[in-house]
Amino acid sequence: MTFTNKQLIGIGVVGFLALWYLKNKTVETVKDVGNAVNPVNPDNVINGWFNEAYQGVTGSEGTLGTDLADYFNGVDG
């Protein structure tokens, strides 16, 4: 099968646009994943898992950090 020059240019443009789109989606996904596991981000995945486990075990509505701060500052919860 042979292609004309116009067809080859069209295939090249479509291929370029597809690769450009995939590159941008990959960068977005990497940023989202990086933010989800970033230890500085209070909404990271591991922090969420830990808070759920802590609240399930202790029955507290706060986090370990807020409960420790309340305890050391003499706040009754």
Order of alpha helices (4+ residues) and beta strands (2+ residues): alpha-alpha-alpha
